Amino acid sequence: MCFSAGASFAGGVVITAIGVATIIKVHKPSQIVFASIPLFFGFQQFVEGALWYILQHPEYAQYQNLATHVFLIMAQVFWPAMIPLAVLHMEKDRKKIKMLWVLLGLGLSVSLFYSCCLLNFHVSPEISGFHIRYNADDNPRVLSLIAFGLYLFTSITPLFISSIKRTHLLGVLMSVSCLVTIIFFTQYLTSVWCFFAALISAVIFWILLDAKRKYKFDKQIYSTHRFDINL
């Protein structure tokens, strides 16, 4: 998250609380992966908060590489596969399931690319302009641009494919947040967009809350219908 260590830790607390509340709203096993997204966002913010603190206190420099790589694993390796997997678990439409499997395959490819980059190229974080900038100048530039395009495609498209109510809204909000970040915070893209995406965790809670209400309503209607038939 941008701004400061305190902002990252505070954001981590809020987002984790949203994550716990979201998990509580789960009423089907297929929703667990999707519901856990805010918890992972919260963990990610705690890790970057720790990195903020390390960068501001040189005596903890020995932990900088670990914090940097844990954050980037979450930000770059984890999400391209996590989002299509979460949506795939909830989907029931066979045609959409096939499309989501393709997106999951692409997402895993993106995750593999970023994993290779983290293993083979040096990343140097620095505090700049109230944000953390992750310098990775030795990464293959053309491949990185292609991978980033696929990253966005595999992370956002599943939300528009899904037949789950209001996931399209989540896709719109993530698209807008990404566009704003690219336009105004290009140099700090990894850190700032993750901040915006984390804020959208509240929408995930809303989606599952609405789904649970519908589930209870349908169950009540079904029970009433059976009672009427028995009479």
C-alpha positions in Angstrom: 0.0 0.0 0.0 1.2 3.5 -0.6 1.6 6.4 1.9 3.3 4.8 5.0 3.9 1.8 7.1 1.1 2.9 9.4 -1.3 3.2 6.5 -0.4 -0.3 5.4 -0.8 -1.9 8.8 -4.1 0.0 9.4 -5.3 -1.1 5.9 -4.3 -4.7 6.7 -6.3 -4.7 9.9 -9.4 -3.3 8.2 -9.2 -5.6 5.2 -8.5 -8.7 7.3 -11.6 -7.8 9.4 -13.6 -7.6 6.1 -12.1 -11.0 5.2 -13.2 -12.6 8.4 -16.7 -11.2 8.0 -16.7 -12.4 4.4 -15.7 -16.0 5.4 -18.6 -16.0 7.9 -21.0 -15.3 5.0 -20.0 -18.4 3.1 -22.8 -20.9 2.8 -21.4 -23.2 0.1 -17.9 -24.8 0.0 -17.5 -23.5 -3.6 -17.5 -19.9 -2.2 -14.5 -20.4 0.2 -11.8 -19.6 -2.3 -13.6 -16.4 -3.5 -14.4 -15.4 0.1 -10.7 -15.8 1.2 -9.5 -13.1 -1.3 -9.8 -10.2 1.3 -7.8 -12.2 3.8 -5.0 -12.6 1.3 -5.2 -8.9 0.5 -5.0 -8.1 4.2 -1.9 -10.3 4.5 -0.3 -8.6 1.5 -0.8 -5.2 3.2 0.8 -6.4 6.4 3.8 -7.6 4.4 4.2 -4.3 2.6 3.8 -2.5 5.9 6.7 -4.5 7.3 8.7 -3.6 4.1 8.0 0.1 4.7 9.3 -0.3 8.3 12.4 -2.2 7.1 13.3 0.5 4.5 13.0 3.2 7.1 15.2 1.3 9.6 18.5 0.2 8.1 19.2 -2.0 11.1 16.6 -4.5 9.8 18.1 -4.5 6.3 18.7 -8.3 6.5 14.9 -8.8 6.2 14.4 -6.6 3.2 14.9 -9.2 0.6 12.5 -11.6 2.3 9.7 -9.0 2.7 10.2 -7.8 -0.9 9.9 -11.3 -2.3 6.9 -12.3 -0.1 5.1 -9.2 -1.2 5.9 -9.6 -4.9 4.9 -13.3 -4.8 1.5 -12.2 -3.5 1.2 -9.2 -5.9 2.5 -10.8 -9.1 2.5 -14.6 -8.8 -0.6 -15.3 -6.7 -3.4 -13.2 -8.1 -3.3 -14.1 -11.9 -4.2 -17.7 -10.9 -6.2 -17.0 -7.8 -8.9 -14.8 -9.4 -9.9 -17.2 -12.2 -9.7 -20.1 -9.8 -12.0 -18.4 -7.3 -14.5 -17.6 -9.9 -14.2 -21.0 -11.5 -15.1 -22.7 -8.2 -18.4 -20.8 -8.0 -19.5 -21.1 -11.7 -22.1 -23.5 -12.8 -22.6 -22.6 -16.5 -20.6 -25.2 -18.5 -19.6 -22.8 -21.3 -18.3 -20.3 -18.9 -16.5 -23.0 -16.9 -14.6 -23.9 -20.1 -13.6 -20.2 -20.6 -12.5 -19.9 -17.0 -10.3 -23.0 -17.4 -8.5 -21.3 -20.3 -8.1 -18.1 -18.2 -6.8 -20.2 -15.3 -4.2 -21.7 -17.7 -3.1 -18.3 -18.9 -3.0 -17.1 -15.3 -0.7 -20.0 -14.3 1.6 -19.1 -17.2 1.8 -15.5 -16.0 2.5 -16.7 -12.4 5.3 -18.9 -13.8 6.8 -16.0 -15.7 6.9 -13.8 -12.6 8.2 -16.6 -10.5 11.1 -17.0 -12.9 11.8 -13.3 -12.8 11.9 -13.3 -9.0 14.3 -16.2 -9.1 16.6 -14.8 -11.8 16.5 -11.0 -11.5 17.2 -8.6 -8.7 14.4 -6.4 -7.3 15.3 -3.3 -5.3 12.5 -1.5 -3.4 12.8 2.1 -2.5 10.6 4.7 -0.9 9.8 7.4 -3.4 7.1 10.1 -3.4 5.2 8.5 -0.5 5.1 5.2 -2.3 7.3 2.1 -2.6 8.8 1.6 -6.0 10.0 -1.8 -7.0 13.0 -1.4 -9.3 13.6 -4.4 -11.6 15.4 -2.8 -14.5 17.1 -6.1 -15.6 13.8 -7.8 -16.3 13.1 -8.6 -20.0 11.1 -5.5 -20.9 9.1 -6.8 -23.9 8.1 -10.0 -22.1 7.3 -8.1 -18.9 4.9 -5.8 -20.9 3.2 -8.9 -22.4 3.0 -10.6 -19.0 1.5 -7.5 -17.4 -1.2 -7.4 -20.1 -2.0 -11.0 -19.5 -1.9 -10.4 -15.7 -4.7 -7.8 -16.1 -6.6 -10.0 -18.6 -6.6 -13.0 -16.3 -7.3 -11.1 -13.1 -10.2 -9.0 -14.4 -11.9 -10.9 -17.3 -13.2 -13.8 -15.1 -15.3 -11.3 -13.1 -17.1 -10.3 -16.4 -17.5 -13.9 -17.5 -19.0 -15.1 -14.1 -22.7 -15.6 -13.9 -22.6 -14.7 -10.1 -24.6 -11.6 -9.4 -22.5 -8.4 -9.0 -19.2 -9.9 -9.9 -19.4 -7.6 -13.0 -19.4 -4.6 -10.7 -16.3 -5.9 -9.1 -14.7 -6.2 -12.5 -15.6 -2.6 -13.4 -14.2 -1.3 -10.1 -11.0 -3.2 -10.6 -10.6 -2.0 -14.2 -11.2 1.6 -13.2 -8.7 1.4 -10.3 -6.1 -0.2 -12.5 -6.6 2.6 -15.2 -6.3 5.3 -12.6 -3.1 3.7 -11.2 -1.6 3.4 -14.7 -2.3 7.0 -15.6 -1.3 8.7 -12.3 1.0 6.3 -10.5 2.8 4.4 -13.3 6.2 4.2 -11.5 4.5 2.7 -8.4 2.1 0.4 -10.2 2.6 -2.8 -8.2 2.1 -1.1 -4.8 -0.6 1.4 -5.6 -2.9 -0.8 -7.6 -2.8 -3.5 -4.9 -4.0 -0.8 -2.5 -7.0 0.0 -4.7 -7.8 -3.6 -5.3 -7.6 -4.3 -1.6 -10.3 -1.6 -1.0 -12.6 -3.5 -3.3 -12.6 -6.4 -0.8 -15.7 -4.8 0.6 -17.5 -5.5 -2.7 -16.6 -9.2 -2.3 -18.3 -9.2 1.2 -21.4 -7.5 -0.4 -21.5 -10.2 -3.2 -21.5 -13.1 -0.7 -23.9 -11.3 1.7 -26.3 -10.9 -1.2 -25.8 -14.5 -2.3 -26.5 -15.7 1.3 -29.7 -13.7 1.5 -30.9 -15.2 -1.8 -30.0 -18.7 -0.6 -32.0 -18.2 2.6 -34.9 -16.7 0.6 -34.9 -19.6 -1.9 -34.7 -22.1 0.9 -37.6 -20.6 2.7 -39.7 -20.6 -0.5 -38.8 -24.2 -1.1 -39.8 -25.2 2.4 -43.1 -23.3 2.2 -43.8 -25.0 -1.2 -43.1 -28.5 0.3 -45.3 -27.7 3.2 -48.2 -26.7 0.9 -47.8 -29.9 -1.1 -47.9 -32.0 2.0 -51.1 -30.3 3.1 
